[in-house]
Amino acid sequence: MSSSQTDDLPRLRTTADYQFGAGVGATLFPEGDDLEVKRSSSGRPQQVIADAGRLVTYGTDGRFTLGLEGGRRVAAALEPPAGRVVVGDESEPFVRDGKNVFAKFVAAVGPEVRPGDEVAIVHEDGSLLGVGRAELSADAMGDFDTGMAVMVREGADE
């Protein structure tokens, strides 16, 4: 990692802590991890990639969108069900295939989840199925029997 990339880490960690919760930044971007920071033409960090895959894309709105490896790390950093939407067997193949999660299939959700939040989608056994953007609040996911709960951005291969 170059010195300019090392200089990015404190800011990236602060953004992750703000967006996902205290302590997530250190798990998402750990010291000593060989991270590649791809930049936009203006020099702004745009993507952060680890050996295991894309962690995040840093949007122009100042928020991260999660890659699968980023979803794994966020889920590992937070006490369940925080930062995630939990589904059962009936949704697993669909989420892995990149299909959206519907409210009636949500088994549990982090109480802090709001529409627009990035979430990890996990199976009841804890395995990562995908990552995406919440379309409903945590309360609405629990209350509704219809409607899209999470727009899946990327499904995880088995």
LOKE-55405 format. One record per residue: residue in one letter; y, z negated, x of N, C-alpha, C, O, CB in turn. Coordinates in steps of 0.1 Angstrom, whole numbers, padded with zeros to 4 digits. Each point is the difference from the previous one (the first is absolute). Glycine has a CB too. Layout:
REM LOKE-55405
- res,n.v,n.w,n.u,ca.v,ca.w,ca.u,c.v,c.w,c.u,o.v,o.w,o.u,cb.v,cb.w,cb.u
- A,Y,Z,X,Y,Z,X,Y,Z,X,Y,Z,X,Y,Z,X
...
This chain:
REM LOKE-55405
- res,n.v,n.w,n.u,ca.v,ca.w,ca.u,c.v,c.w,c.u,o.v,o.w,o.u,cb.v,cb.w,cb.u
- M,-0012,0000,0009,0012,0000,-0009,0012,0000,0009,0001,-0008,0009,-0013,-0004,-0028
- S,0022,0021,0016,0012,0001,0008,0009,-0012,-0003,-0002,-0007,-0010,0000,0032,0010
- S,0012,-0027,0008,0010,-0011,-0002,0007,0002,-0013,0003,-0010,-0007,0000,0007,0031
- S,0001,0015,-0028,0007,0001,-0013,-0009,-0003,-0012,0004,-0006,-0010,0010,0024,0020
- Q,-0027,-0016,-0008,-0010,-0004,-0011,-0001,-0015,0000,-0001,-0006,-0011,-0011,0028,0013
- T,0011,-0028,0009,0000,-0014,0001,0012,-0007,-0006,-0001,-0010,-0007,-0013,0012,0028
- D,0026,0005,-0020,0012,-0005,-0006,0000,0001,-0015,0006,-0008,-0007,0006,0015,0028
- D,-0020,0002,-0026,-0002,0002,-0015,-0007,-0012,-0006,0002,-0003,-0012,-0001,0028,0015
- L,-0011,-0031,0004,-0009,-0009,-0006,0006,-0012,-0007,-0004,-0003,-0011,-0011,0010,0029
- P,0025,-0014,-0012,0006,-0011,-0008,0006,0004,-0013,-0002,-0007,-0010,0007,-0004,0032
- R,0002,0023,-0023,0005,0005,-0012,-0010,0004,-0010,0000,-0003,-0012,0020,0010,0024
- L,-0031,-0001,-0007,-0011,0004,-0009,-0007,-0012,-0005,-0004,0000,-0012,0001,0021,0025
- R,0001,-0031,-0005,-0007,-0012,-0005,0009,-0007,-0010,-0005,-0005,-0010,-0006,0002,0032
- T,0024,0002,-0020,0009,-0006,-0010,0000,0007,-0013,-0001,-0006,-0011,0016,-0001,0029
- T,-0015,0021,-0018,-0001,0008,-0012,-0013,-0003,-0007,0000,-0002,-0012,0014,0020,0022
- A,-0025,-0019,-0003,-0014,-0003,-0006,0000,-0014,-0006,-0005,-0002,-0011,-0006,0017,0028
- D,0017,-0025,-0010,0001,-0014,-0006,0008,0000,-0013,-0004,-0007,-0009,0002,-0002,0033
- Y,0013,0016,-0024,0008,0001,-0012,-0007,0007,-0011,0000,-0005,-0012,0020,0005,0026
- Q,-0027,0011,-0011,-0006,0008,-0011,-0013,-0006,-0005,-0002,0000,-0012,0013,0020,0022
- F,-0019,-0025,-0001,-0014,-0005,-0004,-0001,-0015,0000,-0009,-0005,-0007,0000,0026,0016
- G,0017,-0028,-0001,-0001,-0015,0000,0000,-0005,0015,-0004,0008,0009,-0009,-0007,-0031
- A,0017,-0013,0023,0001,-0006,0014,-0013,0001,0007,-0011,-0003,-0005,0029,-0013,-0004
- G,-0017,0020,0022,-0012,0000,0009,-0007,0014,0000,-0008,0002,0009,0006,-0026,-0013
- V,0005,0032,-0006,-0007,0013,-0001,0004,0009,0012,-0009,0007,0005,0008,-0009,-0030
- G,0013,0002,0029,0005,0008,0011,-0008,-0001,0013,-0003,0009,0007,0025,-0010,-0017
- A,-0026,-0012,0013,-0007,-0003,0012,-0014,0006,-0001,-0006,0004,0010,0019,-0025,-0006
- T,-0019,0021,-0016,-0014,0005,-0002,0001,0016,0000,-0009,0006,0005,0002,-0027,-0017
- L,0017,0026,0006,0001,0015,-0002,0003,0006,0014,-0005,0011,0003,0013,-0014,-0027
- F,0001,-0003,0031,0004,0005,0014,-0002,-0011,0010,0009,-0005,0005,0008,0021,-0016
- P,-0030,-0018,0015,-0002,-0011,0009,0004,0003,0015,0000,0012,0004,-0019,-0019,-0019
- E,0022,-0003,0022,0003,0001,0014,-0012,0006,0007,-0011,-0004,-0003,0028,-0015,0003
- G,-0014,0028,0010,-0011,0005,0008,-0008,0012,-0007,-0008,0006,0007,0007,-0029,0003
- D,0004,0025,-0023,-0007,0012,-0006,0007,0012,0005,0012,0001,0001,-0018,-0015,-0022
- D,-0002,0025,0023,0005,0012,0005,0005,0008,-0012,-0008,0008,-0006,-0007,-0008,0027
- L,0028,-0001,-0024,0005,0007,-0012,0009,0012,0004,0007,0000,0010,-0007,-0022,-0022
- E,-0002,0033,0005,0009,0011,0002,0010,0001,-0011,-0003,-0001,-0012,-0016,0014,0023
- V,0032,-0012,-0008,0011,0001,-0009,0005,0014,0000,0006,0004,0010,0000,-0029,-0007
- K,-0009,0032,-0014,0006,0014,-0001,0014,-0001,-0007,0002,-0008,-0009,-0026,0018,0007
- R,0033,-0002,0007,0014,-0001,-0004,0004,0012,-0007,-0005,0011,0001,0010,-0025,0018
- S,0005,0012,-0028,0007,0011,-0007,0009,0007,0010,0002,-0004,0011,-0003,-0008,-0033
- S,0007,0023,0018,0009,0008,0009,0012,-0008,0004,0006,0002,0010,-0014,0019,-0021
- S,0011,-0031,0002,0012,-0009,0004,-0004,-0011,0009,0009,-0008,0004,0001,0014,-0026
- G,-0023,-0008,0025,-0004,-0011,0009,-0005,-0012,-0008,-0005,-0010,0007,0021,0019,0010
- R,-0015,-0009,-0030,-0005,-0012,-0008,-0015,0000,0000,-0006,0010,-0001,0027,-0009,-0013
- P,-0027,-0013,0015,-0014,-0001,-0001,-0005,0005,-0013,0006,-0003,-0011,-0006,-0017,0026
- Q,-0010,0029,-0015,-0005,0006,-0013,-0014,-0004,-0003,-0003,-0003,-0012,0019,0022,0016
- Q,-0025,-0019,0006,-0014,-0004,-0002,-0004,-0009,0011,0004,0002,0012,-0009,0020,-0025
- V,-0004,-0031,0010,-0005,-0009,0010,-0016,0002,-0001,-0006,-0002,-0010,0026,-0015,0009
- I,-0026,0021,0012,-0014,0004,0000,-0007,-0009,0011,0005,-0001,0011,0000,0025,-0019
- A,-0016,-0030,0004,-0009,-0007,0009,-0012,0008,0003,-0002,0011,-0006,0010,-0033,-0003
- D,-0016,0017,0018,-0013,0008,0004,-0008,0002,-0013,-0007,0010,-0001,0008,-0020,0024
- A,-0001,0000,-0032,-0009,0001,-0012,0006,0009,-0011,-0006,0003,-0010,-0002,-0026,0016
- G,0021,0027,-0004,0006,0009,-0010,0014,-0004,-0003,0006,-0009,0006,-0028,0013,-0016
- R,0028,0003,0000,0014,-0002,-0004,0002,-0014,-0006,-0008,-0004,-0009,0011,0029,0006
- L,0006,-0033,0008,0003,-0013,-0006,0010,0002,-0011,-0003,-0004,-0012,-0001,-0007,0034
- V,0016,0017,-0019,0010,0001,-0010,0008,0013,0003,0001,0005,0011,0000,-0030,-0014
- T,0006,0029,-0008,0011,0010,0001,0012,-0008,-0004,0000,-0007,-0010,-0014,0028,0005
- Y,0025,-0020,0013,0012,-0007,-0002,0009,0009,-0008,0006,0009,0006,-0008,-0023,0015
- G,0004,0011,-0034,0008,0009,-0009,0015,-0001,0003,0005,-0010,0006,-0023,0008,-0023
- T,0025,0012,0012,0015,0000,0002,0006,-0011,-0009,0012,-0004,0002,-0012,0028,0003
- D,-0008,-0030,-0014,0005,-0011,-0008,-0002,-0014,0007,0004,-0010,-0006,-0009,0023,-0015
- G,0000,-0012,0033,-0002,-0013,0008,-0012,-0007,-0003,-0002,-0012,0004,0026,0010,-0003
- R,-0033,0008,-0009,-0013,-0007,-0004,-0012,0008,0006,0001,0012,0003,0010,-0021,-0024
- F,-0021,0002,0023,-0012,0006,0006,-0009,0006,-0012,-0001,-0006,-0010,0002,-0010,0030
- T,-0008,0027,-0017,-0011,0004,-0008,-0012,-0002,0009,0000,0003,0012,0013,0014,-0027
- L,-0024,-0022,0009,-0012,-0004,0008,-0009,0012,0002,-0003,0008,-0009,0005,-0031,0000
- G,-0008,0023,0021,-0012,0008,0003,-0012,-0009,-0002,0002,-0012,-0002,0011,0027,0019
- L,-0025,-0009,-0016,-0012,-0009,-0003,-0001,-0011,0010,-0003,-0011,-0004,-0008,0031,-0005
- E,0014,-0017,0022,-0001,-0011,0010,0011,-0011,-0003,-0003,-0012,0002,-0007,0029,0015
- G,0021,-0012,-0021,0011,-0010,-0003,-0004,-0008,-0012,0003,-0012,0000,0014,0028,0008
- G,-0024,-0010,-0018,-0005,-0008,-0012,-0010,-0010,0004,0000,-0011,-0005,0004,0031,-0009
- R,-0013,-0017,0024,-0010,-0009,0005,0007,-0012,0006,-0003,-0012,-0002,-0013,0030,0006
- R,0027,-0015,0004,0006,-0011,0007,0009,-0009,-0009,0000,-0012,0002,0001,0027,0018
- V,0005,-0009,-0030,0008,-0008,-0009,-0009,-0009,-0008,0003,-0011,-0002,0014,0030,0000
- A,-0029,-0013,-0003,-0009,-0008,-0008,-0006,-0012,0009,-0002,-0011,-0005,-0004,0032,-0009
- A,0004,-0018,0027,-0005,-0010,0009,0010,-0011,0002,-0003,-0012,0003,-0011,0029,0008
- A,0027,-0014,-0012,0011,-0010,0003,0003,-0009,-0011,0006,-0011,0002,0003,0028,0014
- L,-0013,-0013,-0028,0004,-0007,-0012,-0012,-0007,-0007,-0011,0006,0000,0030,0010,-0003
- E,-0017,-0027,-0003,-0010,-0007,-0007,-0003,0007,-0014,0010,0002,-0007,-0003,-0024,0018
- P,-0019,0026,-0014,-0003,0007,-0012,0005,-0008,-0012,-0001,-0012,0000,-0019,0023,0010
- P,0025,-0004,-0020,0002,0014,-0002,0013,0006,0004,0003,0011,-0004,-0019,-0013,-0015
- A,0024,-0005,0027,0013,0004,0003,0000,0014,0007,-0009,0003,0008,0016,-0027,-0005
- G,0002,0033,-0006,0002,0013,0006,-0011,0010,-0004,-0001,0010,0006,0011,-0022,0013
- R,-0018,0009,-0029,-0011,0009,-0003,-0002,0000,-0015,0004,-0009,-0008,-0014,0005,0030
- V,0003,0015,-0026,-0005,0002,-0013,-0015,0000,0001,-0006,0008,0008,0027,0004,-0017
- V,-0028,-0020,0002,-0015,-0001,0001,-0006,0007,-0012,0004,-0002,-0012,-0003,-0020,0024
- V,-0011,0030,-0009,-0007,0008,-0011,-0015,-0002,0002,-0005,-0005,0011,0023,0022,-0013
- G,-0026,-0014,-0008,-0015,-0002,0001,-0007,0013,0003,0006,0010,0003,-0004,-0029,-0019
- D,-0015,0019,0014,-0009,0011,0003,0004,0013,-0008,-0001,0011,0006,-0017,-0027,-0002
- E,0022,0014,-0017,0003,0012,-0008,0011,0009,0006,0001,0012,-0002,-0009,-0024,-0018
- S,0018,0005,0027,0011,0008,0006,-0002,0004,0014,0007,0009,0005,0008,-0022,-0020
- E,-0024,0007,0022,-0002,0003,0015,-0001,0015,0003,0008,0004,0008,-0019,-0026,-0006
- P,0002,0029,-0008,-0001,0014,0005,0013,0009,-0003,0003,0009,0007,-0028,-0011,-0011
- F,0032,-0002,-0007,0012,0007,-0003,0011,-0003,0009,0007,0010,0005,-0014,-0010,-0029
- V,0009,-0012,0028,0010,-0004,0009,-0002,0006,0014,0009,0005,0006,-0005,-0027,-0019
- R,-0017,0021,0017,-0003,0006,0013,0003,0015,0001,0003,0006,0010,-0021,-0023,-0008
- D,0017,0023,-0014,0002,0015,-0001,0015,0003,-0002,0004,0011,-0002,-0027,-0009,-0008
- G,0032,-0013,0010,0014,0002,-0001,0005,0000,-0014,0012,0004,-0003,-0013,0009,0023
- K,-0007,-0017,-0030,0004,0000,-0014,0008,-0013,-0003,-0003,-0010,0007,-0017,0025,-0014
- N,0029,-0015,-0002,0008,-0011,-0003,-0008,-0012,-0007,-0010,0002,-0006,0030,0014,0004
- V,-0014,-0028,0003,-0006,-0012,-0006,0007,-0002,-0013,0012,0000,-0001,-0018,-0010,0024
- F,-0002,0008,-0033,0005,-0003,-0014,-0001,-0015,-0003,-0009,-0007,0005,0003,0030,-0012
- A,0016,-0028,0000,0001,-0014,-0003,-0012,-0007,-0005,-0003,-0011,0004,0027,0016,-0009
- K,-0032,0002,-0004,-0011,-0007,-0006,-0011,-0002,0010,-0010,-0008,-0002,0015,0019,-0019
- F,-0005,-0005,0033,-0010,-0002,0011,0004,-0010,0010,-0007,-0003,0010,0000,0026,-0014
- V,0019,-0029,0003,0005,-0009,0010,-0006,-0014,-0002,0002,-0006,-0011,0020,0019,0013
- A,-0030,-0018,0008,-0006,-0013,-0002,0009,-0011,0005,0000,-0011,-0006,-0022,0022,0010
- A,0030,-0009,0006,0010,-0010,0005,0011,0008,0007,-0002,0011,0004,-0016,-0029,-0002
- V,0030,0011,-0001,0011,0006,0007,0009,-0011,0005,0001,-0011,-0006,-0002,0031,-0009
- G,0007,-0018,0027,0009,-0010,0005,0011,-0002,-0010,0007,0009,-0005,-0012,-0002,0029
- P,0008,-0020,-0027,0011,-0003,-0010,0014,0005,0004,0008,0001,-0009,-0022,-0021,0003
- E,0016,0023,0018,0013,0004,0005,0002,0015,-0002,0011,0005,0002,-0011,-0024,0014
- V,-0010,0027,-0019,0001,0014,-0001,0009,0005,-0011,-0001,-0004,-0011,-0022,0005,0020
- R,0032,0008,-0005,0010,0006,-0009,-0001,0015,0000,-0006,0005,0010,0022,-0024,-0006
- P,-0011,0026,-0014,-0001,0014,0000,0007,0006,0013,0011,-0005,0003,-0012,0005,-0029
- G,-0005,0009,0032,0006,0006,0012,-0006,-0006,0013,0002,0005,0011,0018,0000,-0024
- D,-0026,-0017,0012,-0006,-0006,0012,-0012,0008,0006,-0008,0005,-0008,0016,-0027,-0001
- E,-0009,0022,0022,-0012,0005,0007,-0011,-0010,-0001,0003,-0012,0003,0011,0026,0012
- V,-0026,-0010,-0019,-0011,-0010,-0001,-0013,0006,0007,-0001,0012,0000,0011,-0021,-0022
- A,-0018,0000,0026,-0014,0004,0004,-0008,-0001,-0013,0001,-0009,-0008,0002,0001,0032
- I,-0012,0018,-0026,-0009,-0001,-0011,-0014,-0004,0005,-0005,0008,0009,0018,0010,-0022
- V,-0018,-0029,0009,-0013,-0005,0006,-0010,-0002,-0011,0003,-0002,-0012,0010,-0009,0030
- H,-0026,0012,-0014,-0011,-0003,-0009,-0001,-0015,-0002,0006,-0008,0008,-0018,0029,-0001
- E,0005,-0026,-0017,-0002,-0014,-0002,-0007,-0006,0012,0002,-0012,0002,-0003,0016,-0027
- D,-0006,0003,0033,-0007,-0005,0012,0010,-0001,0012,-0004,-0004,0011,-0018,0013,-0019
- G,0034,-0004,0006,0010,-0001,0011,0002,0013,0008,0009,0001,0008,-0014,-0025,-0007
- S,-0004,0034,-0003,0001,0012,0008,0012,0009,-0005,0003,0000,-0012,-0028,-0001,0017
- L,0032,0007,0005,0011,0008,-0003,-0004,0013,-0006,-0009,0007,0005,0022,-0017,0013
- L,-0008,0014,-0030,-0003,0012,-0007,0011,0011,0002,-0003,0012,0000,-0011,-0025,-0016
- G,0026,0008,0017,0012,0009,0001,0013,-0007,0001,0000,-0013,0001,-0013,0030,-0013
- V,0023,-0009,0013,0014,-0006,0000,0008,0008,-0010,-0002,0012,-0002,0000,-0020,0027
- G,0013,0002,-0030,0008,0007,-0009,0012,-0008,-0004,0004,-0011,0005,-0024,0023,-0013
- R,0027,-0007,-0003,0012,-0006,-0005,-0002,-0006,-0014,-0005,0007,-0009,0019,0009,0023
- A,-0011,-0028,-0015,-0001,-0007,-0014,0010,0007,-0009,0011,0002,0003,-0018,-0024,0007
- E,0002,0025,-0022,0008,0006,-0011,0003,-0010,-0010,0010,0002,-0008,-0021,0020,0012
- L,0004,-0034,-0005,0003,-0010,-0009,0001,-0013,0007,-0004,-0002,0012,-0009,0014,-0029
- S,0019,-0022,0011,0001,-0014,0006,-0014,-0006,-0001,-0009,0004,-0007,0033,-0007,0001
- A,-0026,-0008,0013,-0013,-0007,0000,-0003,-0005,-0014,-0011,0002,-0005,0015,-0009,0029
- D,0006,0002,-0031,-0002,-0005,-0014,-0004,0012,-0009,-0010,-0002,-0008,0026,-0016,0011
- A,-0010,0029,-0002,-0003,0011,-0008,-0014,0006,0003,-0007,0004,-0009,0031,0002,0008
- M,-0028,-0006,0014,-0014,0004,0003,-0010,-0009,-0007,-0010,0005,-0004,0018,0004,0026
- G,-0005,-0022,-0023,-0009,-0009,-0007,0000,0001,-0015,-0010,-0002,-0006,0013,-0013,0025
- D,0009,0019,-0024,0001,0000,-0015,-0003,0013,-0006,-0005,0001,-0012,0022,-0017,0015
- F,-0016,0027,0004,-0001,0014,-0006,-0015,0004,0000,-0007,-0002,0010,0031,0008,-0003
- D,-0028,0001,-0017,-0013,0007,0000,0001,0015,0002,-0010,0006,0002,0002,-0024,-0018
- T,0020,0023,0017,0002,0014,0003,0011,0001,0010,0008,-0009,0002,-0016,0016,-0025
- G,0009,0005,0029,0011,0002,0010,-0004,0000,0014,-0010,-0007,0004,0025,-0002,-0021
- M,-0008,0016,0025,-0003,0001,0014,0006,-0013,0007,0011,-0003,-0001,-0011,0028,0001
- A,-0009,-0032,0007,0004,-0012,0007,0005,0003,0015,0010,-0005,0005,-0026,-0008,-0019
- V,0008,0022,0021,0003,0003,0013,-0001,0016,0002,-0011,0005,-0003,0003,-0028,0011
- M,0018,0029,-0002,-0001,0014,0004,-0006,0000,0014,0006,-0005,0010,0014,0012,-0024
- V,-0033,-0003,0015,-0007,0000,0013,0005,0011,0009,0001,0012,-0004,-0021,-0022,-0008
- R,0024,0006,0024,0005,0010,0010,-0011,0005,0008,0000,0012,0004,0022,-0024,-0004
- E,-0031,0003,0004,-0011,0004,0008,-0012,-0009,-0003,0001,-0012,0000,0015,0020,0018
- G,-0028,-0001,-0020,-0012,-0007,-0002,-0008,-0002,0013,0001,0008,0009,-0002,0001,-0032
- A,-0007,-0020,0024,-0007,-0002,0013,-0014,0005,-0001,-0007,-0002,-0010,0020,-0018,0013
- D,-0017,0028,0007,-0014,0004,0001,-0009,-0012,0002,0005,-0010,0005,0002,0033,0004
- E,-0019,-0022,-0013,-0009,-0012,0001,-0003,-0002,0015,-0008,-0009,0003,-0002,0013,-0025
